[in-house]
Amino acid sequence: MSQPGGWPTRARVLIAAVILVGAVTLAFRLPDIAAWTLLDLGLCAGLVALVAIGELFQLELPYRSEKVTFSISDAIWTA
């Protein structure tokens, strides 16, 4: 069922589950992150920045009767 003025309940449950699993996974990996060197932290920050920038550039490709939108980061991860 859809709630008034919002997303369907099933969508809200799915989003909450993904956030919860992500938080548990992050908490599980925190001890490993604490052992990273400055180089590791810098490379991780650089990767995060590049993915965020790549999401800003969208490519629209025609496919039959519709247009499919891809981001630059989609292309990078697919390659």
Buried (B, 14 or more C-beta within 10 A) or exposed (E): EEEEEEEEEEEEEEEEEEEEEEEEEEEEEEEEEEEEEEEEEEEEEEEEEEBEEBEEEEEEEEEEEEEEEEBBBBEEEEE
